[in-house]
């Protein structure tokens, strides 16, 4: 994008129309993932339809607040890059157990404490940035993209649990969306190419209409205004075991967020150092603590949207800040949220394959800077970390006999791959994994 004011692309303020279009594109890309967790938890807790609707709106509202914290920043909180926040799926299993044993208040109590823990631990955890040279970050970014691809593929087939999964109709619609995105990127430049995903989703919606896949019936029943009130389900309750489980989840989240921050930093050309990482993790912690207050959940950088940044080339953090405002509004106006929720899963599938593939390609681009010729051990670091990271993707039951406390880690391919890459880099490169950032780049065999 043209930048005549010598402002870094990540800090560029765009015209209002472009901010809204690009911001809406991010919201559409993450919406399905954003509402999935509250739906799962509501079912586990046996909530009524009205309570479930409230939980979804509370989640969207807090997603927006969390995104504004990250993109705009307050004091030393917020990493100030185009990163959208969403509920982490790493917390689903322990929260389902809590919902079934202690109800919603037990979830919110553990979320509040875990959020405070993350906020306080951020400066210490961020020191691990020295263990993320390009050989590690490239591997992690690649794992993030490849791990997300099954999500896009399943969307394209109609979504897991759909009785018509794999229907040729779903695959046709998702193919139309994918082709539309590719053609728009090929035929147009500038603003139009930057909203290729948004236009592709719109085309997919139109194509899906004759097949009866778009249902706006729930829109009429949805209320116009829904205010998210703190402690709607009651005051939080605190249990040591539940808190410990949620803190473990947040440790996993910090590893995943670090990978996402580094991926976006690479895409927008902003160096992510110790201070930036601390600010980003603090925002994760504060947003999570607020989530417990506003009847929501733990928040993290949404990996689904990392690919959209790379695909569109739009680097301004104010675009995603606009996404945050849209999410807040959706959380306050349930009827608007219901309209977006009417977007068929198959339509999202075509866009998902493109976006998640872009994330993997960005990781490969980072790895292209690494010297594999003079340091053949780097091949093992990449190969084994990606292999280990993909175990939960290709064999979800592989770790089923491991202890219950380890399941949160074992089911996160991104965390497994990240830990493996860090350890292997330290093993093969010795003390080179613990130097400062410039030294690490040299020690990892980077060719500038």
N, C-alpha and C positions, 0 to 999 in steps of 0.2 A: 504494500500500500504506500502511496505517496506520502511523504512527511516533510513538509516545507518549513516547519518551525524548529527543526533540530531537536525535537522531543523524541525520546526513546519510544519505539513502537508500542511497548507494553504500557506506556503512560499516555498514549495519544488519546485525546478526546475527540470522538467522532460526532457528526451531526445526529440530532435526535432520532430522525427516521432510521438511520443505519443502526444506531444503538438498539432501537426496539426490534428491528428485523433480525439482527444477529443474536440479540439476547433471547428472543423467542425461539430461535433455532436451537439454542442450547437447552432451553426448558423442554422442548419437544423431545430432544434426544435423551434426556435423563428422566422424563416423567414416569415411564413404566417402572423403572428401577426405584424411583422415589416412593411410589405408592405400594410397591410389592411388600415391603417389610411391615408397614402398619396393617395390611390386609392379613398377613400371616399371623401376626401377634394377636390381632382381634379375634381371629378364628380360634387360636389356642386358648384365649382368655374367655371365650364364649360371650363376646360383647354383642349388644343389639345392633341393628342396622344403623340407628341414629348415633350410637356410641362409636361405631366403626367409621362413619362419615366424619365425626368430630376428630377422631384420631388421625385420619388422613389429612384433614385441614390443618390440624396442629402441626403435623409433620411438614407440610408444605410451607407453612408460615415460618417454622424454625429453620428449615432449609434455606429460606430467603435471608433470614437474619445471619445465619452462619456464613453464607456466601458473601454478604455485604461486609462482614468482619474480615474475611480473607482478602477480598479484592480492594477494599478501601483502607482498611487498617485503622486501629485506634491505639495510640501510644506505641508500644512495642508488640502489639498483637495484630496479626495478619501479614501474610507474605507478599501481598500486593502484586499478584500475577493473575492471569485469567483462569482461576480454578473455581469450579462450582462444587458446592458441598452437598452431600447426600448421606442417607443412613447407610452405615456399613453392614454388609451382609455377614461379617464375621461375628456379629453379636446375635444373630438370629437364634442359633441353637440354645445358648444359655438363657436368652430372654423367653423363649417358648417354655422352657422348664420353669422359669420363675413365674410366668403367667399362669401355669397350671398348678403351681404349688402355693404361691403367695399372692397372686393377683397383680394388677397393674402397679399398685403402690410399691411393691417390692422391686419391680423393674426400675421405676423412677428413682427410688432411693439409691440403688446401686449405680445408676447412670450419673447421678449428681456427684457422688463421691469419686467415681472413676474419672469424671471430667475435671474435678479439682486436682486429682492426682496427676493427670496428663498436663495440666497447666503448670503445675509446680515442677514436674519432671522434665519439661521441654528444654531448659538450658543445659541439662546434663545429657539428655539423649542426643541433642543436636551436635555434641562433640563427636558423635560417630560419623559425621559427614566426612571425616578424614579417611574413612574406610570405604568411600564410594568413588574411586577413580573411574574413568570412562569404561574400563574393562568390566567393572561391576555394574555401573549405571546402564551401559548398553545392554547387558544381559537382562537386567531387571525390566527395563522398558520393553524389550522383546517379549519377555515372559508375560508382562501385563497385557500386551496386545494379543498374543496367542491364547492366553487364558480367557480373554473376553470374546474371542471369535465364536466359541460354541454358543454364547448368549445370542449373538446376532443370527447365527444359523438357526437356532431354535425359534427365535422370533419369526424368521422367514418361513418356517414350517407351520406357523400358527400358534406357537407357544407350548411349552411343556404342560401336559395335563389336558390339552385340547383333544376331544375325541376324534376330530378330523385332522389330527397332526399329520403333516406331510401332504395335505391335499394339494393337487395341482393348481387349484385356484390361489391358495396362499403363495405358493412358489412363483406363480405367474405374476402376482401383484408385487411381491418383493423384488422380482427381476425387473419389472417396469420401473420401480423406484431406483434401483441400482443403476440401470441404464440411463435413466433421466439425469441422475447426478453426474454420471460420466459425460453425457452429451452436453449438458449445461457447462461443465468445466472445460470441455473441448471448444464449444462454439462461442462462449462469452468470456469477457474479461471484467475486471473491476467488481463493482457492487453485485452484479447478477451472479458471477461465478462464486462470490463469497457467500451467497445465500442458496447455493446449489442444493444443500441438504433440505432447507426449508421448502424450496420449490419442489424438490423430489417428493417430500412428504405430502405436499398439497396435491401433486399429480396422483400419487398413490391413493389418497383419500377419494379423489374423483373416480378413479378406476374401480375402487372397492365398493362404491355406492350401488351400482347395478347388481352386484353379487349379494346384496343384503347384509354386508359385514359391518356397516356403520349404523349404529343405533343411538339416536338422540332422545330416546324415550325417558331416560333418567334425568335429562336436563330439566324438563318441566317440573319434576318432583323435587329437585334440589332447591334449598332456600337461597335467597339472594345474598344474605349476609350471615356470617358465622364468626363470632368473636372467640378467639382462643384465650380462655381464662386459666391462670396458673392453678395447678393442683385440682383439676376438674374431677379426677377420679378419687380424690382424697389425699391427705397428707402422706408423704413418702414414708415407707418403713425400711429399716436398715437391718441387714443380716450379713454377718462376716463372710460366710461362704459365697453369697451372691455378689458381694462387693469384690471379693478376691477374683471371682470368675470374670467380672466386668473389667477389672484392672488388667487381667491377662489379655482380654479382648483389645483394650486400648494400647497395650504394648505392641500387639499385632498391627493395630491401626497405625501406630506411629511409624512402623517399618514400611507399611504400604503407602502412607502419605508421603514419606520421604522419597520413595520411588516416583510417585506421581509429581511431586514438586520438582524433582530433578528432570523428569521428562518434559514438563511444561517449560521449565527454565531453559532447557536445550532448544525447544521449539521457538521461543520468543526472544532468545538471545540475551537472557538475563542470568548472570552468575548467581547461583544459590550457594551461599556460604553458611557459616555457623549462625550468624545473626539472623539471616533470612529464615533459615530452618527453624530456629527457636521461635520466631514470630509466627510462623505458620502452624507449628505444633501447639503453641499457646492458644491460637484461634480455634484449633480442633478441640482443645480442652475446655475452653470457655463455652463454645457452642454446644458441646456435649452436656456440660453442667446446666446450661440454659434449657437444653432439651428435656432434662429431668424435671425442670420447673414447669415447662410449658407442655407437658404430657407427650413428649417425643423421645428421641433415642440418641445413641452415639453418632457423631458426625465425622466424616472424613472427606478427603478429596475424592470426587467421583471420577473413577478411571474412565467411565464411558465417554466423558466429555473431553478427555485429553486428545483423543483422535480427532475430534471436531476442530480443535485449534490447529492441528497439523493439516487437516484436510482443506480448511477454508483459508488458512494463512492470515486470519484476523487475530492480531496479537494484543489488542487493547484490553486491559483489565476492566475498563469501564463498560465494555460489552457484557462481561459476565456480572458486573455489578448491576447492570440493567436486568439481567436474568434474576438476580436476587430480589429486585423490586417486583418483578413479575410474579415470582414465587410467593412473596409476602401478600400480594394482591389476591392471588389464587387461594391462599389460605384464609383470606378474609371474605372472599366471595365464592362460595361453593358451586354456584351455578356455572361460573367461568371455568373452574377446575374440572367440572363434569364434562364440559364441551371438549376439552383437551383429552380427557380420559376416554373419549369415544373413538380416538384414533386406533384403528385395528393394529394388532400386534404384527401382522404380516407386513404392514406398511413400514413399521419401524425396522423390520428385518433387513430390508435392502439397504437402508442407511447405516444400520449397525455393522454390517459386513464391511462397508467402505471405511467407516470410522475406526473400527477396531483393527482392521488391517493396516491403517495408517500408523497406529501406535506401534505395531510390530515393525513396520518399515522404518520408523524413527529410531527404534532401538538398533536395527541393522545399520542405519546411517551412523549412529554413534560408534558402533563396533568397527566401522570402516576406518576410524582414526587409529585403531589399535594395531600395533606391529605384531603380526602372527608369524612373521618369517624368522626374526632373530630371537623371539621368545615363544617357543612352541608350547610352553606351558599354558599360555593364554588360551589356546584351543581347548584344553581340558577344562579351564575355568568356565568358558562359555558353554561347552557341550554338556558338562555334568550339571551345572546350575539350571540350564533350560530343561534338561531331562528330569531332574528332581522336581522342578517347579511345575511340570506338566503332569506329574503323577495323579494329583486329585482331579485333574481334568479328564484324563483318559481312563482312570480307574478309581472312581469315587469311593469304593469300599476297600481300597488297598490298605488303609490304616485302621480298619474297623476294630481290630483286636488290641489296639494300643490303649493305654489308660485314658479314662474319661477326661482327665484334666488337660490332656494333650490334644484333644480333638479340634479345638479352636485353631491351633497352629497347623495341625496336619491337614485340615480341610482348606487351608489357604495356600494355593500354589504360589502366589506372589510372595508370601512370607517365607515359605520353604525355599524358593528359588533365591530370594534375597539373602537369606542366611547362608545358603550354600555358596553363593558367589563371594560373599564377604570372607567366609572361612577359607575357601580355596585360594583366593587372592593372597590372604595372609600366609597360607601354607606355602604356596609356590614362590611368592615374592618376599617372604620373610618380613623384616622390619619395614620394608617399603610400603606395607599397607598401613603404617601408622605415622607417616610423615605429614608435612603440611600439604595443601592442595597442589601447589606448583611442583613440589618434589614428587608427589604421587603421580602426576601426569608424566613426568620424566621416567619414573621408575616402572610405570606400566607400559612403557614402550610407545608413547604417543608420538605420532609424526604430525607436527603442526603444518 
